Amino acid sequence: MSPESSTITRADLEARFRELNGEVATEVESARSKLLAVGAAAAVVVLAIAYMAGRRRGRSRSAVVEVRRI
């Protein structure tokens, strides 16, 4: 909107909406990549914890078999 005119035209609104839409799109892309990286790291941590817990439980529940030759 130009400073000397006091009316807001359709072109002024469209230009401003396009500008805002462009800004929002770049922010969303930036946030999406960060969120994806955090999500992947969290998934790896959860899988590692599950693996370690299962391994520990498997060791405590497994029987020790002793074989002797006669």
Distance bins in CASP14 RR format, pairs under 12 A and 6 or more apart:
PFRMAT RR
TARGET T0000
AUTHOR 0000-0000-0000
RMODE 2
METHOD distances of the structure
MODEL  1
1 7 0 0 0 0 1 0 0 0 0 0 0
1 8 1 0 1 0 0 0 0 0 0 0 0
1 9 1 0 0 1 0 0 0 0 0 0 0
1 10 0 0 0 0 0 1 0 0 0 0 0
1 11 0 0 0 0 1 0 0 0 0 0 0
1 12 1 0 1 0 0 0 0 0 0 0 0
1 13 0 0 0 0 1 0 0 0 0 0 0
1 14 0 0 0 0 0 1 0 0 0 0 0
1 15 0 0 0 0 1 0 0 0 0 0 0
1 16 0 0 0 0 1 0 0 0 0 0 0
2 8 0 0 0 0 0 1 0 0 0 0 0
2 9 0 0 0 0 1 0 0 0 0 0 0
2 11 0 0 0 0 0 1 0 0 0 0 0
2 12 0 0 0 0 1 0 0 0 0 0 0
2 15 0 0 0 0 0 1 0 0 0 0 0
5 11 0 0 0 0 0 1 0 0 0 0 0
5 12 0 0 0 0 1 0 0 0 0 0 0
6 12 0 0 0 0 0 1 0 0 0 0 0
7 13 0 0 0 0 0 1 0 0 0 0 0
8 14 0 0 0 0 0 1 0 0 0 0 0
8 15 0 0 0 0 0 1 0 0 0 0 0
8 16 0 0 0 0 1 0 0 0 0 0 0
9 15 0 0 0 0 1 0 0 0 0 0 0
9 16 0 0 0 0 0 1 0 0 0 0 0
10 16 0 0 0 0 0 1 0 0 0 0 0
10 17 0 0 0 0 0 1 0 0 0 0 0
11 17 0 0 0 0 0 1 0 0 0 0 0
11 18 0 0 0 0 0 1 0 0 0 0 0
12 18 0 0 0 0 0 1 0 0 0 0 0
12 19 0 0 0 0 0 1 0 0 0 0 0
13 19 0 0 0 0 0 1 0 0 0 0 0
13 20 0 0 0 0 0 1 0 0 0 0 0
14 20 0 0 0 0 0 1 0 0 0 0 0
14 21 0 0 0 0 0 1 0 0 0 0 0
15 21 0 0 0 0 0 1 0 0 0 0 0
15 22 0 0 0 0 0 1 0 0 0 0 0
16 22 0 0 0 0 0 1 0 0 0 0 0
16 23 0 0 0 0 0 1 0 0 0 0 0
17 23 0 0 0 0 0 1 0 0 0 0 0
17 24 0 0 0 0 0 1 0 0 0 0 0
18 24 0 0 0 0 0 1 0 0 0 0 0
18 25 0 0 0 0 0 1 0 0 0 0 0
19 25 0 0 0 0 0 1 0 0 0 0 0
19 26 0 0 0 0 0 1 0 0 0 0 0
20 26 0 0 0 0 0 1 0 0 0 0 0
20 27 0 0 0 0 0 1 0 0 0 0 0
21 27 0 0 0 0 0 1 0 0 0 0 0
21 28 0 0 0 0 0 1 0 0 0 0 0
22 28 0 0 0 0 1 0 0 0 0 0 0
22 29 0 0 0 0 0 1 0 0 0 0 0
23 29 0 0 0 0 0 1 0 0 0 0 0
23 30 0 0 0 0 0 1 0 0 0 0 0
24 30 0 0 0 0 0 1 0 0 0 0 0
24 31 0 0 0 0 0 1 0 0 0 0 0
25 31 0 0 0 0 0 1 0 0 0 0 0
25 32 0 0 0 0 0 1 0 0 0 0 0
26 32 0 0 0 0 0 1 0 0 0 0 0
26 33 0 0 0 0 0 1 0 0 0 0 0
27 33 0 0 0 0 0 1 0 0 0 0 0
27 34 0 0 0 0 0 1 0 0 0 0 0
28 34 0 0 0 0 0 1 0 0 0 0 0
28 35 0 0 0 0 0 1 0 0 0 0 0
29 35 0 0 0 0 0 1 0 0 0 0 0
29 36 0 0 0 0 0 1 0 0 0 0 0
30 36 0 0 0 0 0 1 0 0 0 0 0
30 37 0 0 0 0 0 1 0 0 0 0 0
31 37 0 0 0 0 0 1 0 0 0 0 0
31 38 0 0 0 0 0 1 0 0 0 0 0
32 38 0 0 0 0 0 1 0 0 0 0 0
32 39 0 0 0 0 0 1 0 0 0 0 0
33 39 0 0 0 0 0 1 0 0 0 0 0
33 40 0 0 0 0 0 1 0 0 0 0 0
34 40 0 0 0 0 0 1 0 0 0 0 0
34 41 0 0 0 0 0 1 0 0 0 0 0
35 41 0 0 0 0 0 1 0 0 0 0 0
35 42 0 0 0 0 0 1 0 0 0 0 0
36 42 0 0 0 0 0 1 0 0 0 0 0
36 43 0 0 0 0 0 1 0 0 0 0 0
37 43 0 0 0 0 0 1 0 0 0 0 0
37 44 0 0 0 0 0 1 0 0 0 0 0
38 44 0 0 0 0 0 1 0 0 0 0 0
38 45 0 0 0 0 0 1 0 0 0 0 0
39 45 0 0 0 0 1 0 0 0 0 0 0
39 46 0 0 0 0 1 0 0 0 0 0 0
39 47 0 0 0 0 0 1 0 0 0 0 0
40 46 0 0 0 0 0 1 0 0 0 0 0
40 47 0 0 0 0 0 1 0 0 0 0 0
41 47 0 0 0 0 0 1 0 0 0 0 0
41 48 0 0 0 0 0 1 0 0 0 0 0
42 48 0 0 0 0 0 1 0 0 0 0 0
42 49 0 0 0 0 0 1 0 0 0 0 0
43 49 0 0 0 0 0 1 0 0 0 0 0
43 50 0 0 0 0 0 1 0 0 0 0 0
44 50 0 0 0 0 0 1 0 0 0 0 0
44 51 0 0 0 0 0 1 0 0 0 0 0
45 51 0 0 0 0 0 1 0 0 0 0 0
45 52 0 0 0 0 0 1 0 0 0 0 0
46 52 0 0 0 0 0 1 0 0 0 0 0
46 53 0 0 0 0 0 1 0 0 0 0 0
47 53 0 0 0 0 0 1 0 0 0 0 0
47 54 0 0 0 0 0 1 0 0 0 0 0
48 54 0 0 0 0 0 1 0 0 0 0 0
48 55 0 0 0 0 0 1 0 0 0 0 0
49 55 0 0 0 0 0 1 0 0 0 0 0
49 56 0 0 0 0 0 1 0 0 0 0 0
50 56 0 0 0 0 0 1 0 0 0 0 0
50 57 0 0 0 0 0 1 0 0 0 0 0
51 57 0 0 0 0 0 1 0 0 0 0 0
51 58 0 0 0 0 0 1 0 0 0 0 0
52 58 0 0 0 0 0 1 0 0 0 0 0
52 59 0 0 0 0 0 1 0 0 0 0 0
53 59 0 0 0 0 0 1 0 0 0 0 0
53 60 0 0 0 0 0 1 0 0 0 0 0
54 60 0 0 0 0 1 0 0 0 0 0 0
54 61 0 0 0 0 1 0 0 0 0 0 0
54 62 0 0 0 0 0 1 0 0 0 0 0
55 61 0 0 0 0 0 1 0 0 0 0 0
55 62 0 0 0 0 0 1 0 0 0 0 0
56 62 0 0 0 0 0 1 0 0 0 0 0
END
